[in-house]
Amino acid sequence: MLNISNGAKKALQMLRDQGYEAYCVGGCVRDMLMGNCANDFDITTNASPYEMKQVFFNECVIETGVKHGTLTVVFYGKPIEITTYRIDGEYKDSRHPETVTFSRNLKDDLSRRDFTMNALVYNDSEGVIDLFGGKDDIKNGIIRAIGDPEKRFCEDALRILRGIRFSSTLGFEIEEKTKEAMLKCAPLISKISAERITVELEKLLLGKNVKNVILKHYDILSYLIPELGKMKGFEQRTKWHIYDILEHTAVAVESAPKIPHIRLAMLLHDTGKVHSFTVDESGTGHFYGHGEKSAEIAKAFLSKYKYDNFTAKEVYELVKHHDLHLEEDSVLIKKRLNRMGKERFLDLVKVQRADNMAQNPALTKISHFDTLENMVDKILNEECFDLSNLAVNGKDIMALGVPAGKRIGVILKSLLDEVIEEKIPNERWALINRAQEIKNG
Protein backbone atom coordinates (compact mmCIF):
# COMPACT_ATOMS: atom_id res chain seq x y z
CA MET A 1 0.00 0.00 0.00
CA LEU A 2 1.39 3.36 -1.02
CA ASN A 3 1.48 6.30 1.37
CA ILE A 4 -0.91 8.77 -0.24
CA SER A 5 -2.01 11.99 1.46
CA ASN A 6 -5.13 12.25 3.58
CA GLY A 7 -6.60 14.70 1.09
CA ALA A 8 -6.06 12.29 -1.82
CA LYS A 9 -7.58 9.44 0.22
CA LYS A 10 -10.66 11.50 0.98
CA ALA A 11 -11.12 12.57 -2.65
CA LEU A 12 -10.76 8.99 -3.92
CA GLN A 13 -13.17 7.68 -1.31
CA MET A 14 -15.82 10.30 -2.02
CA LEU A 15 -15.75 9.53 -5.75
CA ARG A 16 -15.77 5.78 -5.24
CA ASP A 17 -18.62 6.01 -2.70
CA GLN A 18 -20.73 7.55 -5.49
CA GLY A 19 -19.89 4.68 -7.86
CA TYR A 20 -17.13 6.33 -9.90
CA GLU A 21 -13.65 5.07 -10.72
CA ALA A 22 -10.87 7.19 -9.25
CA TYR A 23 -7.08 6.84 -9.04
CA CYS A 24 -3.99 8.79 -8.12
CA VAL A 25 -2.10 9.27 -11.37
CA GLY A 26 1.22 10.38 -12.79
CA GLY A 27 4.24 11.69 -10.96
CA CYS A 28 2.93 11.03 -7.46
CA VAL A 29 2.59 7.30 -8.19
CA ARG A 30 5.99 7.19 -9.88
CA ASP A 31 7.66 8.93 -6.93
CA MET A 32 6.04 6.67 -4.35
CA LEU A 33 7.10 3.54 -6.24
CA MET A 34 10.66 4.89 -6.22
CA GLY A 35 10.48 5.29 -2.45
CA ASN A 36 10.34 9.08 -2.59
CA CYS A 37 7.88 11.45 -0.95
CA ALA A 38 5.10 12.67 -3.23
CA ASN A 39 4.10 16.26 -2.57
CA ASP A 40 1.46 16.88 -5.24
CA PHE A 41 -1.35 14.41 -5.83
CA ASP A 42 -3.35 14.37 -9.04
CA ILE A 43 -6.44 12.21 -9.49
CA THR A 44 -8.07 10.85 -12.63
CA THR A 45 -11.69 9.68 -12.67
CA ASN A 46 -14.49 8.62 -15.02
CA ALA A 47 -16.80 11.18 -13.36
CA SER A 48 -17.59 14.14 -15.61
CA PRO A 49 -16.93 17.68 -14.36
CA TYR A 50 -20.65 18.08 -13.67
CA GLU A 51 -20.70 14.82 -11.67
CA MET A 52 -17.56 15.86 -9.77
CA LYS A 53 -19.26 19.10 -8.74
CA GLN A 54 -22.12 17.05 -7.30
CA VAL A 55 -19.73 14.76 -5.40
CA PHE A 56 -17.77 17.68 -3.93
CA PHE A 57 -20.61 20.19 -3.50
CA ASN A 58 -19.76 20.64 0.21
CA GLU A 59 -16.02 21.13 -0.44
CA CYS A 60 -14.00 24.09 -1.68
CA VAL A 61 -13.99 23.61 -5.47
CA ILE A 62 -12.00 25.76 -7.91
CA GLU A 63 -12.86 25.42 -11.58
CA THR A 64 -9.27 25.61 -12.81
CA GLY A 65 -9.82 23.97 -16.21
CA VAL A 66 -13.36 22.74 -16.26
CA LYS A 67 -13.69 22.75 -20.06
CA HIS A 68 -10.75 20.34 -20.18
CA GLY A 69 -12.24 18.28 -17.37
CA THR A 70 -10.14 19.55 -14.46
CA LEU A 71 -11.37 20.74 -11.08
CA THR A 72 -9.22 21.60 -8.07
CA VAL A 73 -10.66 20.54 -4.72
CA VAL A 74 -9.08 21.73 -1.47
CA PHE A 75 -8.79 19.17 1.36
CA TYR A 76 -7.09 20.01 4.66
CA GLY A 77 -5.75 23.21 3.12
CA LYS A 78 -4.04 21.47 0.18
CA PRO A 79 -5.28 21.51 -3.44
CA ILE A 80 -5.90 18.25 -5.34
CA GLU A 81 -6.34 18.40 -9.13
CA ILE A 82 -9.02 15.97 -10.32
CA THR A 83 -9.49 15.37 -14.04
CA THR A 84 -12.03 13.40 -16.03
CA TYR A 85 -10.74 10.63 -18.30
CA ARG A 86 -10.35 12.24 -21.69
CA ILE A 87 -9.32 11.79 -25.30
CA ASP A 88 -7.39 14.68 -26.83
CA GLY A 89 -8.15 15.94 -30.30
CA GLU A 90 -5.65 17.25 -32.86
CA TYR A 91 -2.68 19.30 -31.59
CA LYS A 92 -2.28 22.02 -34.23
CA ASP A 93 0.09 24.20 -32.20
CA SER A 94 2.24 21.35 -30.81
CA ARG A 95 1.16 22.31 -27.29
CA HIS A 96 -2.63 22.15 -26.80
CA PRO A 97 -5.36 19.90 -28.18
CA GLU A 98 -8.00 21.59 -30.33
CA THR A 99 -10.74 19.53 -28.69
CA VAL A 100 -11.17 17.36 -25.61
CA THR A 101 -13.64 14.47 -25.41
CA PHE A 102 -14.52 13.00 -22.03
CA SER A 103 -14.35 9.22 -21.67
CA ARG A 104 -15.41 6.50 -19.27
CA ASN A 105 -12.41 4.31 -20.19
CA LEU A 106 -9.20 4.53 -18.15
CA LYS A 107 -7.01 3.35 -21.04
CA ASP A 108 -8.22 6.22 -23.22
CA ASP A 109 -6.91 8.66 -20.65
CA LEU A 110 -3.58 6.95 -19.99
CA SER A 111 -2.84 6.51 -23.70
CA ARG A 112 -2.59 10.29 -24.19
CA ARG A 113 0.08 10.76 -21.51
CA ASP A 114 3.79 11.31 -22.16
CA PHE A 115 5.93 8.55 -20.62
CA THR A 116 5.20 5.07 -19.29
CA MET A 117 6.48 5.99 -15.81
CA ASN A 118 3.87 8.78 -15.68
CA ALA A 119 0.94 6.58 -16.80
CA LEU A 120 0.65 4.55 -13.60
CA VAL A 121 -2.49 4.83 -11.47
CA TYR A 122 -3.20 3.76 -7.90
CA ASN A 123 -5.85 3.51 -5.24
CA ASP A 124 -5.82 1.53 -2.00
CA SER A 125 -8.48 -0.93 -3.20
CA GLU A 126 -6.92 -1.99 -6.51
CA GLY A 127 -3.26 -1.18 -5.97
CA VAL A 128 -1.11 -0.06 -8.90
CA ILE A 129 -2.53 -0.43 -12.39
CA ASP A 130 0.16 -0.46 -15.09
CA LEU A 131 -1.06 -0.66 -18.69
CA PHE A 132 2.20 0.30 -20.45
CA GLY A 133 5.07 -1.28 -18.53
CA GLY A 134 5.84 1.77 -16.45
CA LYS A 135 6.85 -0.23 -13.35
CA ASP A 136 9.52 -2.13 -15.28
CA ASP A 137 10.80 1.08 -16.85
CA ILE A 138 11.10 2.68 -13.39
CA LYS A 139 12.89 -0.42 -12.11
CA ASN A 140 15.31 -0.29 -15.06
CA GLY A 141 15.72 3.49 -14.99
CA ILE A 142 14.23 4.02 -18.46
CA ILE A 143 12.25 6.96 -19.88
CA ARG A 144 10.02 5.65 -22.67
CA ALA A 145 7.28 7.42 -24.58
CA ILE A 146 3.82 5.86 -24.67
CA GLY A 147 2.86 4.55 -28.11
CA ASP A 148 4.43 6.33 -31.09
CA PRO A 149 7.09 8.64 -29.59
CA GLU A 150 7.16 10.98 -32.58
CA LYS A 151 3.40 11.46 -32.29
CA ARG A 152 3.74 12.17 -28.55
CA PHE A 153 6.30 14.93 -29.12
CA CYS A 154 4.54 16.43 -32.12
CA GLU A 155 1.41 16.68 -29.96
CA ASP A 156 3.22 18.58 -27.22
CA ALA A 157 6.79 19.75 -27.73
CA LEU A 158 7.15 20.50 -24.01
CA ARG A 159 7.41 16.73 -23.53
CA ILE A 160 10.85 16.87 -25.17
CA LEU A 161 12.20 19.14 -22.44
CA ARG A 162 10.31 17.20 -19.78
CA GLY A 163 12.02 14.03 -20.97
CA ILE A 164 15.55 15.35 -20.62
CA ARG A 165 14.57 17.09 -17.38
CA PHE A 166 13.41 13.75 -15.94
CA SER A 167 16.69 12.20 -17.09
CA SER A 168 18.55 14.87 -15.10
CA THR A 169 16.44 14.78 -11.94
CA LEU A 170 15.82 11.02 -11.77
CA GLY A 171 19.08 9.79 -13.30
CA PHE A 172 17.16 7.68 -15.89
CA GLU A 173 18.31 6.95 -19.43
CA ILE A 174 16.09 7.84 -22.38
CA GLU A 175 15.09 4.83 -24.50
CA GLU A 176 16.66 4.97 -27.97
CA LYS A 177 13.50 5.36 -30.12
CA THR A 178 12.20 7.96 -27.70
CA LYS A 179 15.50 9.85 -27.92
CA GLU A 180 15.49 9.72 -31.73
CA ALA A 181 11.96 11.12 -31.84
CA MET A 182 12.86 13.88 -29.38
CA LEU A 183 15.73 15.02 -31.59
CA LYS A 184 13.62 14.80 -34.75
CA CYS A 185 10.88 16.91 -33.18
CA ALA A 186 13.27 19.32 -31.40
CA PRO A 187 12.57 22.24 -33.83
CA LEU A 188 9.07 22.33 -32.34
CA ILE A 189 10.61 23.61 -29.09
CA SER A 190 10.25 27.07 -30.64
CA LYS A 191 6.49 26.76 -30.08
CA ILE A 192 6.82 26.42 -26.32
CA SER A 193 6.24 29.54 -24.21
CA ALA A 194 9.34 31.14 -22.71
CA GLU A 195 7.96 30.73 -19.20
CA ARG A 196 7.54 26.96 -19.55
CA ILE A 197 11.03 26.60 -21.00
CA THR A 198 12.64 28.43 -18.07
CA VAL A 199 10.81 26.22 -15.55
CA GLU A 200 11.99 23.01 -17.24
CA LEU A 201 15.55 24.26 -17.73
CA GLU A 202 15.88 25.26 -14.08
CA LYS A 203 14.74 21.82 -12.89
CA LEU A 204 17.11 20.19 -15.38
CA LEU A 205 20.09 22.24 -14.20
CA LEU A 206 19.43 21.31 -10.57
CA GLY A 207 19.26 17.58 -11.35
CA LYS A 208 21.70 15.01 -10.02
CA ASN A 209 22.44 13.75 -13.55
CA VAL A 210 22.89 17.18 -15.14
CA LYS A 211 26.42 16.61 -16.50
CA ASN A 212 25.43 13.49 -18.45
CA VAL A 213 22.25 15.15 -19.74
CA ILE A 214 24.19 18.14 -21.11
CA LEU A 215 26.69 15.81 -22.80
CA LYS A 216 24.11 13.39 -24.21
CA HIS A 217 21.40 15.88 -25.16
CA TYR A 218 23.37 19.00 -26.09
CA ASP A 219 21.87 18.66 -29.59
CA ILE A 220 18.39 19.23 -28.16
CA LEU A 221 19.54 21.97 -25.77
CA SER A 222 21.18 23.69 -28.75
CA TYR A 223 17.70 24.72 -29.86
CA LEU A 224 17.75 26.96 -26.78
CA ILE A 225 21.45 27.87 -26.81
CA PRO A 226 22.94 27.37 -30.29
CA GLU A 227 26.53 27.70 -29.02
CA LEU A 228 26.23 24.39 -27.14
CA GLY A 229 26.31 22.50 -30.43
CA LYS A 230 29.43 24.40 -31.53
CA MET A 231 31.15 23.65 -28.20
CA LYS A 232 31.00 19.89 -28.78
CA GLY A 233 34.47 18.69 -29.84
CA PHE A 234 35.95 22.21 -29.62
CA GLU A 235 39.38 21.49 -28.12
CA GLN A 236 40.84 24.29 -26.02
CA ARG A 237 44.52 23.56 -26.75
CA THR A 238 45.87 24.79 -23.44
CA LYS A 239 47.51 23.08 -20.48
CA TRP A 240 44.77 24.43 -18.22
CA HIS A 241 42.06 22.31 -19.83
CA ILE A 242 41.65 18.56 -20.39
CA TYR A 243 38.08 18.74 -21.78
CA ASP A 244 36.52 20.24 -24.87
CA ILE A 245 34.40 23.33 -24.16
CA LEU A 246 31.14 21.38 -23.88
CA GLU A 247 32.45 18.83 -21.39
CA HIS A 248 34.17 21.58 -19.42
CA THR A 249 30.80 23.35 -19.23
CA ALA A 250 28.96 20.18 -18.16
CA VAL A 251 31.47 19.45 -15.39
CA ALA A 252 31.37 23.09 -14.25
CA VAL A 253 27.56 23.04 -14.00
CA GLU A 254 27.65 19.84 -11.95
CA SER A 255 30.43 21.23 -9.72
CA ALA A 256 28.45 24.37 -8.86
CA PRO A 257 26.11 24.50 -5.83
CA LYS A 258 22.46 23.80 -6.58
CA ILE A 259 21.49 27.46 -6.80
CA PRO A 260 19.47 28.24 -9.96
CA HIS A 261 21.18 31.45 -11.09
CA ILE A 262 24.66 30.08 -10.40
CA ARG A 263 24.07 26.87 -12.36
CA LEU A 264 22.58 28.89 -15.21
CA ALA A 265 25.66 31.13 -15.17
CA MET A 266 27.87 28.03 -15.44
CA LEU A 267 25.87 26.77 -18.42
CA LEU A 268 26.45 30.09 -20.21
CA HIS A 269 29.85 31.15 -18.90
CA ASP A 270 31.95 29.88 -21.84
CA THR A 271 29.47 30.22 -24.71
CA GLY A 272 31.58 33.08 -26.06
CA LYS A 273 34.64 30.90 -26.45
CA VAL A 274 33.55 29.58 -29.84
CA HIS A 275 33.65 33.18 -31.10
CA SER A 276 36.92 34.18 -29.37
CA PHE A 277 39.42 31.41 -30.20
CA THR A 278 42.92 32.25 -31.38
CA VAL A 279 46.14 30.21 -31.52
CA ASP A 280 49.58 31.67 -30.83
CA GLU A 281 52.86 30.76 -32.50
CA SER A 282 53.44 27.88 -30.09
CA GLY A 283 50.07 26.33 -30.91
CA THR A 284 48.47 27.29 -27.60
CA GLY A 285 44.83 28.30 -27.69
CA HIS A 286 43.55 31.59 -26.25
CA PHE A 287 40.06 33.01 -25.73
CA TYR A 288 40.70 36.71 -25.22
CA GLY A 289 37.55 38.64 -24.33
CA HIS A 290 35.38 35.54 -24.10
CA GLY A 291 33.87 36.70 -20.81
CA GLU A 292 32.39 39.79 -22.47
CA LYS A 293 31.20 37.77 -25.47
CA SER A 294 29.65 35.12 -23.23
CA ALA A 295 27.88 37.87 -21.29
CA GLU A 296 26.40 39.23 -24.53
CA ILE A 297 25.11 35.76 -25.43
CA ALA A 298 23.76 35.31 -21.90
CA LYS A 299 21.99 38.68 -22.03
CA ALA A 300 20.24 37.79 -25.29
CA PHE A 301 19.24 34.36 -23.93
CA LEU A 302 17.92 35.78 -20.64
CA SER A 303 15.88 38.38 -22.51
CA LYS A 304 14.46 35.92 -25.04
CA TYR A 305 13.27 33.55 -22.32
CA LYS A 306 11.94 36.33 -20.08
CA TYR A 307 13.93 35.64 -16.94
CA ASP A 308 13.09 37.78 -13.93
CA ASN A 309 15.19 40.92 -13.35
CA PHE A 310 17.21 39.44 -10.48
CA THR A 311 18.23 36.33 -12.40
CA ALA A 312 18.98 38.28 -15.58
CA LYS A 313 21.19 40.78 -13.75
CA GLU A 314 23.06 38.26 -11.62
CA VAL A 315 23.70 35.76 -14.40
CA TYR A 316 24.91 38.50 -16.73
CA GLU A 317 27.34 39.90 -14.14
CA LEU A 318 28.64 36.48 -13.09
CA VAL A 319 29.23 35.41 -16.67
CA LYS A 320 30.91 38.73 -17.54
CA HIS A 321 33.32 38.54 -14.61
CA HIS A 322 33.76 34.78 -14.26
CA ASP A 323 37.44 34.94 -15.25
CA LEU A 324 38.26 38.06 -13.22
CA HIS A 325 41.40 37.46 -11.14
CA LEU A 326 40.52 37.52 -7.43
CA GLU A 327 43.60 38.21 -5.34
CA GLU A 328 44.11 37.02 -1.77
CA ASP A 329 44.49 40.62 -0.65
CA SER A 330 42.32 42.10 2.09
CA VAL A 331 42.27 45.62 0.63
CA LEU A 332 41.37 44.43 -2.87
CA ILE A 333 38.66 42.11 -1.52
CA LYS A 334 37.12 44.99 0.43
CA LYS A 335 37.12 47.12 -2.71
CA ARG A 336 35.36 44.36 -4.66
CA LEU A 337 32.87 43.84 -1.84
CA ASN A 338 32.15 47.56 -1.94
CA ARG A 339 31.59 47.57 -5.70
CA MET A 340 29.79 44.25 -6.11
CA GLY A 341 28.08 43.71 -2.78
CA LYS A 342 28.83 40.69 -0.62
CA GLU A 343 26.22 38.39 -2.21
CA ARG A 344 27.49 38.82 -5.77
CA PHE A 345 31.13 38.62 -4.72
CA LEU A 346 30.53 35.35 -2.86
CA ASP A 347 28.55 34.04 -5.84
CA LEU A 348 31.50 34.92 -8.06
CA VAL A 349 33.79 32.90 -5.81
CA LYS A 350 31.37 29.95 -6.17
CA VAL A 351 31.36 30.37 -9.96
CA GLN A 352 35.14 30.50 -10.14
CA ARG A 353 35.47 27.47 -7.87
CA ALA A 354 33.16 25.43 -10.14
CA ASP A 355 35.01 26.69 -13.23
CA ASN A 356 38.33 25.68 -11.67
CA MET A 357 37.04 22.22 -10.74
CA ALA A 358 36.28 21.62 -14.44
CA GLN A 359 39.84 22.37 -15.54
CA ASN A 360 43.01 20.26 -15.48
CA PRO A 361 43.01 18.54 -12.03
CA ALA A 362 46.80 18.76 -11.88
CA LEU A 363 46.59 22.57 -12.02
CA THR A 364 43.48 23.35 -9.98
CA LYS A 365 43.79 25.56 -6.89
CA ILE A 366 40.71 24.84 -4.80
CA SER A 367 42.47 26.05 -1.64
CA HIS A 368 42.55 29.54 -3.20
CA PHE A 369 38.76 29.73 -3.05
CA ASP A 370 38.70 28.43 0.52
CA THR A 371 41.10 31.23 1.45
CA LEU A 372 38.96 33.85 -0.31
CA GLU A 373 35.81 32.71 1.50
CA ASN A 374 37.62 32.72 4.86
CA MET A 375 38.94 36.22 4.21
CA VAL A 376 35.46 37.45 3.29
CA ASP A 377 34.04 35.93 6.50
CA LYS A 378 36.64 37.81 8.53
CA ILE A 379 35.98 41.08 6.71
CA LEU A 380 32.22 40.76 7.14
CA ASN A 381 32.60 40.14 10.86
CA GLU A 382 35.42 42.54 11.71
CA GLU A 383 36.08 45.13 9.03
CA CYS A 384 34.47 47.96 7.07
CA PHE A 385 33.88 47.90 3.32
CA ASP A 386 30.82 50.12 2.77
CA LEU A 387 29.22 53.27 4.16
CA SER A 388 26.80 51.30 6.33
CA ASN A 389 29.80 50.01 8.33
CA LEU A 390 31.56 53.37 8.59
CA ALA A 391 31.82 54.69 12.17
CA VAL A 392 30.54 58.16 11.12
CA ASN A 393 27.63 59.35 9.01
CA GLY A 394 26.30 62.43 7.26
CA LYS A 395 25.13 64.08 10.48
CA ASP A 396 28.64 63.85 11.92
CA ILE A 397 30.04 65.60 8.85
CA MET A 398 27.34 68.32 8.98
CA ALA A 399 28.27 68.91 12.64
CA LEU A 400 31.71 69.96 11.40
CA GLY A 401 30.08 72.81 9.52
CA VAL A 402 29.76 71.17 6.13
CA PRO A 403 26.44 72.23 4.55
CA ALA A 404 23.96 69.60 3.35
CA GLY A 405 24.63 68.49 -0.19
CA LYS A 406 27.02 66.54 -2.37
CA ARG A 407 30.08 67.64 -0.38
CA ILE A 408 29.01 65.40 2.51
CA GLY A 409 28.91 62.37 0.24
CA VAL A 410 32.32 63.22 -1.20
CA ILE A 411 33.86 63.40 2.28
CA LEU A 412 32.23 60.14 3.40
CA LYS A 413 33.43 58.40 0.24
CA SER A 414 36.96 59.67 0.85
CA LEU A 415 36.88 58.43 4.45
CA LEU A 416 35.60 55.02 3.34
CA ASP A 417 38.34 54.70 0.72
CA GLU A 418 41.01 55.43 3.34
CA VAL A 419 39.49 52.92 5.77
CA ILE A 420 39.33 50.24 3.06
CA GLU A 421 42.95 50.94 2.12
CA GLU A 422 43.81 50.67 5.83
CA LYS A 423 45.29 54.18 5.98
CA ILE A 424 43.11 55.11 8.97
CA PRO A 425 41.16 52.95 11.44
CA ASN A 426 37.38 52.77 11.33
CA GLU A 427 37.10 54.64 14.62
CA ARG A 428 34.84 57.63 15.19
CA TRP A 429 37.36 60.21 16.44
CA ALA A 430 40.00 59.23 13.88
CA LEU A 431 37.40 59.68 11.15
CA ILE A 432 36.15 62.98 12.59
CA ASN A 433 39.69 64.36 12.68
CA ARG A 434 40.35 63.20 9.11
CA ALA A 435 37.04 64.66 7.91
CA GLN A 436 38.05 67.99 9.45
CA GLU A 437 41.34 67.86 7.53
CA ILE A 438 39.52 67.09 4.26
CA LYS A 439 37.03 69.91 4.92
CA ASN A 440 39.87 72.37 5.46
CA GLY A 441 41.50 71.28 2.20
N, C-alpha and C positions, 0 to 999 in steps of 0.2 A: 504494500500500500504506500502510495506516494504522499508526501507531506504537503498537501495543498492548504491554502489559507482558509481561515474561517469564513471570510466573505465569499470565496469561490465555492466552498462547501454549501453555504446557504443558498447561493444562486442556483447551483446544480440541483439541490434538493427541491427548491420551489418549482423549478421547471419540470422536474421528473414527477413531482406530486400531482401535477396537472396533466400528466400523460405525454409529455414531450421528451424527446431525446435531448441530451445535453452533455457536453464534454469540455474539459480543459483542452486547449489546443495550442500547438506551436511551440514557441521558445520556452515557455514555462515547463512543458512536459520534457522537452529535450534537456533542459538544465537539471531537472530533478533526476532524470535517468543517469545523468553524468555525476550525480552526487553533489551538485551545487545548489545553492539557495535560489529559488525563483522569487523575484520581487513583483513582477507584473503578471497577472493572470488574465488570459483571454478565454472566452467561452464561445463555442459554436453550438447551435441548436437548430432543430427543424421547426421551431416555433417562428411564425412570421412576426414582423415588428408589431403589428396590431395585437397579436396574441401575447407577445412579451409584455406589452403595456398593461394588459389585463392581469397577467401573472404578478407584475411588480407594481400594481396600482398604489400600494401603501408605502412604497419605497421612494427614495430620491432618484428620479430618472432624468437623464440628460439626453436629448435627442441629437447626439453628435453626428450621426450619418445615417439617419433613418431611411433615406431613399436608397441607400446601399445596404440596408438591413442591419445597421449597427446602432445599438443603444448603449449608453453608459449608465450603470446602476451603482450607487454608492452604498457600500456595506461597511459598517464600523469605521467610517471616515475614509475608506479607500475605494477608488473607482475600479469597477470591473467592466471591461468591454464585452458585450454579448452580441454576436452576429448570427443572423439566419444563414443556414446553408444556402449557397448561391452558385449560379453558373454565370461566368463573365462573358459578355459579348465581345465584339471586335475591339482591339486596342489600336486606334488610328494614330495616337500621339506617342506610342511606345511608353506610356505611363499609366493611362486610365482607361478602363473599359467604357465603350460607348453606351452599353446597356447592361443591366444586371437583372437576372431572372432568379427568383427564389425557388428553392428546391426542398424536397422532403428526404433527399437521399444523401447520406454522409459522404459517399464516394465522389459525388458531383462536386462537393465543396472542397474536399482534400485534393482532388485532381488539378485544381487551379492554382495550388500553392507552389512556392518556389523550389524548395529542396526537401528531400526525403526526411531529413532529420527534423524538419519543421512541420511535417504532416502527420505527426503522432497525436492521438487524442487519448484522454483518460478521464474516467470517473471511478469512484470507489467501488461501485457495483460490478462493473465490467472489466476493470483494470485497463491496461494499455491496449489500444487497438492500432495496429500497424499494417496499413494496406500496401505500402510501397518499399518495405525493407529498411525503414529508417533506423530501427534498433541496431541492425547489423552494421549499418553505415556509421552510426555513433560509436559502436564497439571498435570498428576498424579505423576510426578517425578519417572518414571520407565525406566530402561534400559532393552530392550528386543531385542534379536537377530531376524533377519529376517529369516523366514522359519525354517528349522531344525537347532537348535543352535549347535548341535554337529558337523554337517557338516560345519557350518560357521567357527568354531574354528579349525577343522582339516585342513580346507583350508589354514587358516592363523593364526598361533598361537599368533601373535602379538595382535590380537583382544582380547585375554584374558586379557592382560595387559592394553589395551586401555579401556576395560570395567570397570575394577576396578579404573583406572585413572579417567574416567568420573564420577564414583560414588564419588570419592574424590573431584574433582573440581566443579561438579555441585550439589552435595548433593543428587543425585538420588539413589534409591534402585535398586538392580539388581533382575529382575524377576526370580522366583524360578527355572524354567526349564533351563533358561539361565545360572544361577549360577551353577546348577548341571553339565551342559555340560562343563562349564569353568573348574571346578575342575577335571572332568573326562579327559579332554584334557590337563591339566596342564603340564604333562611330556613333551609335545611338546615345551614348553618354551625353552628347551635346544637348539632348532633349530633357535632361534632368534639371530641375531647378537648382540654382546655386546653393540655396539653404540646405537642401537634402544632401548635396555632395559634401558640404563642409561637415555635416554631422557624421556621415559615413567615414570620411577621411580621418577625422579626429579619433574615432573609435579604432580604426585600423592602426593609426600611428601609436596608440597606447597599448596595442596587443602584445602578447608575449612572443609571438612568432613574426614580429614585424620585419626583421632583417630578411628572413627567407621569402616573405611575401613581396618585398620590394625587389629582390633579385629574381624571383620566378615570374612576377607579374608586372614588371616595369613596362612591358609593352602595352598593357591596359592602362596603367597609371600615366603613360605618356600622352594619353588623350586629355589629361588634366594639365600635365607639365611636360611639354614636348622635349625639353632638354634631357629628361631621364633616358629617353631612347638613345640620344647622342652620347650619353655618358657610359653606356655599356661598351666595354672593350677599349675605352679611351685610357691608354696607359699614361701614367704621369711622369715617368722617366726622371725620377729623382730619388735619392737615397732615403728621403723622408717617408716615402710611400711604398707599400708592398701590394696595394690593391689598385684596380682601375677606379675611375671616379665613381662609378655606380656602386661598387662594393664598398668603397670607402664611405660613401653616403649612408648605405644600409647599416654598416657597423656603427657609424656615428649616431644614427637615430636610435639604434638599440642601446647604445652606451649612455644615452642621455636619460635623466630622470623622467618619470612618467608625468610630465607637466605639458599640457597641450601646446602652448605657444613655443616652448623650447624644442619639443620634438618636431614641430612644423618648421622651426628655424633650421634645424639640422637637415631636414629633407631638402631645403632650398639653399643651404649655405654655399654650396659649390656649383650651383647651376650655371654660374657665369664662367666657369673654367673652360667650357667647350668653346667659348668665344674669345678667350684670353691667352691661348697657348702659344708659347714661343720656345725655340730651342737655341741654346747658345753654342759656341764653337766646340765645346767639349761634348755636346750631345745631351746636356742636362736640360730638362724641361722647366719652364717657368710660367707662372700665371699672374703676371703683373696686373694689378687693378681688378682682379676677379671679385674681390669683395664688393666693390661698387657695382660691377655688372650684375652680380648675383642679387644685390639689393634692388636693382632696377627690375629684374625678372620677378623677384618676390613681390614688389609693389604692384606690378601688373596682375599677378596671380591673385593677390589678396583683394584687389579691387574687383576683379572679374567675379570672384566667388563671394563677394559681399561679406567679408569678415568684419566683425565688430571693430570699433575704433581702437580699443586697447590692444587686441591681437594684432591688427594691422601695424600699429605703431611699434610695438615691441618686437615683432618678428623682423620688420624692416631694419630697425636699429641693430638688432643682434646679428643679422646677416651682414649688414654693412661693416660692422666692426669685429667680426668673428676672428679675424687674423691680426687684430691690433695687439702689439706687444705690451704685455702687462708686467711691469717691473716689480721686483720685491723691494720696494722703496716706500717707506711710510708717507713721505711728503707727496710723492706722485700718486699713491693710492688715495690719499685724502683729496687731492685735486680732482681725480676721476670720480670719486664719490660725490664731490660737490657738483660736478657737471652732469653726471648721469643719474644720480640718486642711488641709494644703496640697493634697491631691488634690482634695477637694471644692471648695475655693476656685478652683483652676485650672480645674476642670470648669465652674464657674459662669461664669468668664470666657469659656470656649469657647461656652457656651450663650448668653451675652449678645452675643457677637460674631455668632453665627449669627442671632440675633433681630434685631440691628441691620442686618445685611446684607439682611434681608427687608423693611426699611422703605423710606421715601422716600430714594432715592439722593442727592438734593440735601441731605439732612439727616443722613446717616450719619456716624459718627465712629469709623471703624475704627482710626485712630491712637491713640485712647483705650485700646483693648484691647492694642495693642502696648506702650504705656507701662506698663499694669498688669502685663503679663507680664514686662517688663524689670525693673520694681521688685520683683516677687516673686523673680526670679532673684537679684537683689542681696541681698535679705533672707535668702534661703535660704543663700547662700554666706557672708554677712558678719555677719548680725545674729541677735538672739535673739527668739523669739516663743513659746516654750513651755518648760516646766520641764526638758526634756531638754537644752536649750541653755544653761540657766542655769549660771553659773560656780561655784555652790555647791549643796550638796545637804543632805538631812536630817541626815546625820552632822555636817556643819559647824555646823548650827544646834544640835544636841544638845551639841556641844563648848562652846557658849556657856553651857551650864547649863540649857537648855530641856528639860524632861522629854519623853520619847516620848509622842506623842499628837497630837490635832488641832491643838494650838498650833503645831507645827512646820509643818504644811501651810498654816496661816494666814499665818505669817511668809514662807514661800517664795512664796505667792501674792502677797503684798504686794510682795515684792522684784521678782517678775516683772512686775507691773503697772507699777512705777516704771521698770524697764528698757525695757519696751515704749513707755512714754510719754516715754522719753529723758530722765528726770529724773536717773538715775544710770547710769554705764557698767556694762556686763556684765563687770566685773573682780572677781576674788575678794576682794581686801582692801576695795574699796569696798562690796561686798555684805556682807562680814562686819561692817564698821563700821555699816552701816545696819541690819543685823539686830540688832546690839547696842542700837541706839537704839530700835528697835521693841520689843525685849524689855523695855527699861527704861521703856517707856510714853512 
